[in-house]
Amino acid sequence: MRLLEERIIKDGKVKAGNVLKVDSFLNHQMDIALFGEIGKEFHRLFAADHVTKILTIEASGIGIACITAQYFQVPVVFAKKNQTKNIAGEVYTSKVESFTHGRVYDIIVAKEFLRPEDRILIIDDFLANGSALLGLSQLVKDAGATLVGAGIAVEKGFQAGGKLVRDAGVRVESLAIIESMDEDGKIVFRHS
Protein backbone atom coordinates (compact mmCIF):
# COMPACT_ATOMS: atom_id res chain seq x y z
CA MET A 1 0.00 0.00 0.00
CA ARG A 2 1.81 3.02 -1.32
CA LEU A 3 0.18 5.47 1.13
CA LEU A 4 1.44 3.52 4.15
CA GLU A 5 4.93 3.09 2.66
CA GLU A 6 5.17 6.83 2.02
CA ARG A 7 4.15 7.57 5.60
CA ILE A 8 6.75 5.13 6.96
CA ILE A 9 9.45 6.84 4.87
CA LYS A 10 8.30 10.30 5.98
CA ASP A 11 7.69 9.72 9.69
CA GLY A 12 9.17 6.34 10.63
CA LYS A 13 12.41 6.17 12.59
CA VAL A 14 14.80 3.23 12.47
CA LYS A 15 16.40 2.42 15.82
CA ALA A 16 19.11 -0.03 16.87
CA GLY A 17 18.11 -3.69 16.96
CA ASN A 18 15.86 -3.58 13.87
CA VAL A 19 13.22 -1.50 15.64
CA LEU A 20 11.03 0.70 13.45
CA LYS A 21 9.31 3.47 15.40
CA VAL A 22 6.01 4.46 13.84
CA ASP A 23 4.52 5.79 17.04
CA SER A 24 3.73 9.23 15.60
CA PHE A 25 1.02 7.76 13.34
CA LEU A 26 0.45 4.03 13.88
CA ASN A 27 0.85 2.69 17.40
CA HIS A 28 0.93 5.51 19.94
CA GLN A 29 -0.53 8.55 18.26
CA MET A 30 -2.95 7.23 15.64
CA ASP A 31 -3.72 8.80 12.26
CA ILE A 32 -7.38 7.88 11.88
CA ALA A 33 -7.57 8.94 8.22
CA LEU A 34 -4.67 6.59 7.46
CA PHE A 35 -6.37 3.85 9.51
CA GLY A 36 -9.48 4.39 7.38
CA GLU A 37 -7.48 3.69 4.22
CA ILE A 38 -5.86 0.65 5.86
CA GLY A 39 -9.30 -0.64 6.88
CA LYS A 40 -10.65 -0.19 3.35
CA GLU A 41 -7.71 -2.13 1.93
CA PHE A 42 -8.14 -5.00 4.40
CA HIS A 43 -11.85 -5.07 3.52
CA ARG A 44 -11.01 -5.22 -0.19
CA LEU A 45 -8.57 -8.09 0.41
CA PHE A 46 -10.87 -10.17 2.65
CA ALA A 47 -14.40 -9.11 1.56
CA ALA A 48 -15.18 -12.49 -0.01
CA ASP A 49 -14.23 -14.41 3.15
CA HIS A 50 -17.45 -13.72 5.11
CA VAL A 51 -15.63 -12.46 8.22
CA THR A 52 -17.78 -12.55 11.36
CA LYS A 53 -15.21 -11.24 13.87
CA ILE A 54 -11.88 -9.50 13.92
CA LEU A 55 -9.29 -10.68 16.44
CA THR A 56 -6.27 -8.70 17.58
CA ILE A 57 -3.96 -8.45 20.56
CA GLU A 58 -3.67 -5.56 22.98
CA ALA A 59 -2.67 -2.86 22.63
CA SER A 60 -1.26 -1.59 19.34
CA GLY A 61 -3.52 -3.61 17.06
CA ILE A 62 -6.78 -2.44 18.61
CA GLY A 63 -7.08 0.89 16.76
CA ILE A 64 -6.48 -0.61 13.32
CA ALA A 65 -8.79 -3.54 14.12
CA CYS A 66 -11.62 -1.23 15.20
CA ILE A 67 -11.45 0.95 12.10
CA THR A 68 -11.21 -2.15 9.89
CA ALA A 69 -14.23 -3.70 11.64
CA GLN A 70 -16.38 -0.78 10.56
CA TYR A 71 -15.96 -1.85 6.93
CA PHE A 72 -16.89 -5.46 7.72
CA GLN A 73 -19.62 -4.43 10.20
CA VAL A 74 -18.42 -7.02 12.71
CA PRO A 75 -17.21 -6.90 16.32
CA VAL A 76 -13.58 -6.79 17.42
CA VAL A 77 -12.24 -9.16 20.06
CA PHE A 78 -8.84 -8.44 21.52
CA ALA A 79 -6.65 -10.90 23.37
CA LYS A 80 -5.58 -9.54 26.74
CA LYS A 81 -2.01 -9.96 27.94
CA ASN A 82 -3.01 -10.27 31.59
CA GLN A 83 -5.78 -12.07 33.44
CA THR A 84 -8.14 -9.53 34.97
CA LYS A 85 -11.16 -9.70 37.24
CA ASN A 86 -13.24 -8.64 34.23
CA ILE A 87 -12.55 -11.97 32.51
CA ALA A 88 -14.50 -14.51 34.49
CA GLY A 89 -15.28 -18.05 33.43
CA GLU A 90 -13.62 -20.14 30.79
CA VAL A 91 -10.90 -18.73 28.58
CA TYR A 92 -8.67 -19.67 25.70
CA THR A 93 -5.01 -18.98 26.35
CA SER A 94 -1.79 -19.08 24.37
CA LYS A 95 1.80 -17.93 24.87
CA VAL A 96 3.22 -15.07 22.80
CA GLU A 97 6.74 -13.65 22.76
CA SER A 98 6.86 -9.90 22.10
CA PHE A 99 9.70 -8.80 19.80
CA THR A 100 9.36 -5.19 20.97
CA HIS A 101 9.15 -5.89 24.70
CA GLY A 102 11.44 -8.93 24.78
CA ARG A 103 9.17 -10.97 27.04
CA VAL A 104 6.62 -13.79 26.91
CA TYR A 105 2.93 -13.13 27.61
CA ASP A 106 -0.01 -15.42 28.21
CA ILE A 107 -2.74 -14.04 25.97
CA ILE A 108 -6.33 -14.62 26.99
CA VAL A 109 -9.76 -14.47 25.33
CA ALA A 110 -13.02 -15.41 27.04
CA LYS A 111 -14.53 -18.46 25.35
CA GLU A 112 -17.87 -16.68 24.94
CA PHE A 113 -16.31 -14.35 22.32
CA LEU A 114 -14.76 -16.98 20.03
CA ARG A 115 -17.28 -19.53 18.80
CA PRO A 116 -16.93 -22.50 16.43
CA GLU A 117 -19.21 -20.81 13.87
CA ASP A 118 -17.00 -17.69 13.68
CA ARG A 119 -14.92 -16.77 10.65
CA ILE A 120 -12.00 -14.84 12.11
CA LEU A 121 -9.77 -12.23 10.52
CA ILE A 122 -6.70 -11.38 12.60
CA ILE A 123 -5.54 -7.76 12.35
CA ASP A 124 -2.28 -6.44 13.78
CA ASP A 125 0.08 -3.51 13.33
CA PHE A 126 3.36 -5.46 12.97
CA LEU A 127 4.64 -8.86 11.94
CA ALA A 128 8.23 -9.51 13.03
CA ASN A 129 8.93 -12.93 14.55
CA GLY A 130 5.40 -14.27 14.06
CA SER A 131 4.76 -15.17 17.68
CA ALA A 132 1.69 -12.94 18.11
CA LEU A 133 0.06 -14.24 14.93
CA LEU A 134 0.76 -17.86 15.80
CA GLY A 135 -0.58 -17.32 19.33
CA LEU A 136 -3.76 -15.68 18.01
CA SER A 137 -4.09 -18.45 15.40
CA GLN A 138 -3.92 -21.02 18.21
CA LEU A 139 -6.79 -19.29 20.03
CA VAL A 140 -8.91 -19.51 16.86
CA LYS A 141 -8.00 -23.19 16.43
CA ASP A 142 -8.78 -23.92 20.09
CA ALA A 143 -12.22 -22.33 19.62
CA GLY A 144 -12.91 -24.52 16.59
CA ALA A 145 -13.47 -21.35 14.55
CA THR A 146 -12.27 -20.72 10.99
CA LEU A 147 -9.24 -18.48 10.48
CA VAL A 148 -9.70 -16.72 7.13
CA GLY A 149 -6.35 -14.92 7.35
CA ALA A 150 -4.33 -12.12 8.88
CA GLY A 151 -4.13 -8.49 7.83
CA ILE A 152 -0.87 -6.84 8.85
CA ALA A 153 -0.06 -3.16 8.47
CA VAL A 154 3.75 -3.51 8.49
CA GLU A 155 5.73 -6.71 8.00
CA LYS A 156 9.46 -6.92 8.58
CA GLY A 157 10.16 -9.15 5.59
CA PHE A 158 13.79 -9.62 6.62
CA GLN A 159 12.70 -11.44 9.80
CA ALA A 160 11.44 -15.02 9.91
CA GLY A 161 7.88 -14.37 11.11
CA GLY A 162 6.17 -13.96 7.75
CA LYS A 163 7.56 -17.22 6.39
CA LEU A 164 6.86 -19.03 9.66
CA VAL A 165 3.20 -17.97 9.72
CA ARG A 166 2.64 -18.59 6.00
CA ASP A 167 4.30 -22.02 6.31
CA ALA A 168 1.79 -22.75 9.11
CA GLY A 169 -0.95 -22.33 6.48
CA VAL A 170 -2.16 -18.84 7.42
CA ARG A 171 -3.04 -16.44 4.61
CA VAL A 172 -1.13 -13.24 5.43
CA GLU A 173 -1.82 -9.95 3.64
CA SER A 174 0.72 -7.29 4.65
CA LEU A 175 0.20 -3.74 3.39
CA ALA A 176 3.87 -2.70 3.67
CA ILE A 177 6.65 -5.30 3.65
CA ILE A 178 10.06 -3.96 4.62
CA GLU A 179 12.83 -5.81 2.81
CA SER A 180 15.61 -4.01 4.67
CA MET A 181 16.27 -1.00 6.88
CA ASP A 182 19.29 0.52 8.51
CA GLU A 183 20.05 3.00 11.27
CA ASP A 184 20.81 5.69 8.68
CA GLY A 185 17.08 5.68 7.99
CA LYS A 186 17.17 3.84 4.66
CA ILE A 187 14.08 1.64 4.27
CA VAL A 188 13.57 -0.64 1.27
CA PHE A 189 10.14 -2.16 0.60
CA ARG A 190 9.35 -5.45 -1.12
CA HIS A 191 6.96 -5.16 -4.04
CA SER A 192 5.43 -8.15 -5.80
N, C-alpha and C positions, 0 to 999 in steps of 0.2 A: 504494500500500500504506500504509494509515493508520498502522500500527505504525512503519514507517520514517520517515514524515513527522513523527510525534510525537517521535521520537527526535532528528531533525534540529532541530526547534524547541527541544527541551529542552537538547541538548548541542552543537549545531553553533555555530560562530562564523564570522561574516562578516568577512573582512579586505579591505583595499584591493585593487583590481584584480580584483574579482569572484571572489575566492578564498573557498571555503567549507571551513573546517576541520572535519573530522569524525574527526579522528585519535584521539579518546577512545573511539570505538566501531567505526569502520569500517576505517580504513586505517593505523593504527599499533598501537594497542591494539584488539583485536578482540573484540566481543561475540558469542560463539559461539551463544548462544541466539537472538539476532537473526539471525545468519547462517543458522541452521536454518530460521527462518521465511522468510527470503529464498529459500533453496534450495527449500523446499516450493512457494513461489509460482512460481519459474521452472519447476519440474517440472510444475506444473499448466498453465502457459502453453504449454509445449513438449512435453508428454507424447506427443502424437499424431505427433510428427515423427521418431520412431525415431532419436534421437541416439545416435551411437556413440562420440563423443569431445567433450570440452569443451576449448576453446582460450581462453587468456587471455594477458596480457602481464605480465612481472614489473614490479613486485613486488606492488602493492596489490590486484590482481585475484585473486591466487593463493588467498587464504583463502576468499573467496566461491565461487570456482570449485570448490575441493575439497569444501566442504560441499554445494554443489549437486550435484556428481558422485555423492555418496552416494545421492541420490534417483534418479538415472538408472542407477546401477550401471555407470558407464563411467569410463575413465581421464581424467586432466587432462593436457594438454600446455600448457606455457607458453613463449611466445616470449621468448628472452633478448635483452637489450639490448647485450650484448657477446659477441664471439667468445671462447670459452674452449678450453682444451686438451681439456676433456671432450666437446666437440662435434667429432667427427672425421668425415670423409667429406662427403657431399653435403648441402647445406642449401638451404632456401628463405630468401630474405631480402627485406625491404621496408624502406622509410624511414618513420619516424613522428616527428612533431613533438609534443613534450610541452608542453601548455598550462602545467602546474604548474612544470616545470623550465626552460621557455623554451629548449629545445635540440632538435636533431634526432638521432634514434638510428637505427642499422641494427638491425632486429629479425631474429632468426634462429631457425629451427626445423629440426632434422635431418629430412631427407626420410623417414627410416624411420618417423617418428611421425605423418605426415600422408599418408594413402593415398587413391587415387582412390575406393575403395569407402566411405570415411568420410562420415558425416553429422555435420557439425560445428555445435555451438552455441558461440558466443563469449559469454563472461561477463566483465564488467568492473565496477569500482566506479563510475567516472564517465564521462559523455559530455559533452564541452565543445565542442571544435572538430572532432571526428570523425576526427582523424588516426589515432589508435590503432585504431579500428574499421575504417577503410579499409585500413590497413596489414595488420591481421590478415585481413581479407577477401581481400586480394591473395594472402596466403600460401595460403589455402584454394583460391582459384582456380588458383594456380600448381600446386598438388598435384592438381588435377582432382577434388577432393572436392566435396561438396554442402554449401553453407552454409544451414542451416535458419533461422538468425536470430541475434540478439544479445540477451542479457539484461543490462540495465544497472541497477545499484542506484539511482544518482542522475544524472539528466540536467539540465543547465542549459538549459532550454527557451528562454531568451533569447539563447543563442548559436547559431551557424549549424550546428553539428555534427549535430544530430538531423535537420534537413531535408536536409543534404548526404548523410548515410548513407542515409536513407530514399529520397531521389531516386536513389541508386545502386542501388536495388532490394533493399536489405537490410531484412528484417523486424526492427524494433527494439521490444522490450518493456521500457520503463523503469518501475521500481516507484515512483519519486518524481520528478516533473518540476517543477523550480523555474521558475516564470514570471518572478519578479523577487526581488531581494534587495538590501538596502542595508546600509551600515556601521553603522546604528543597530540592526541585528539583525533587521529585519523581513524575513521570508521568506514569499512567496506561492507556493502550489502550483497547478499546472494540474490540473484534474479534467475528465475527459470526460463 
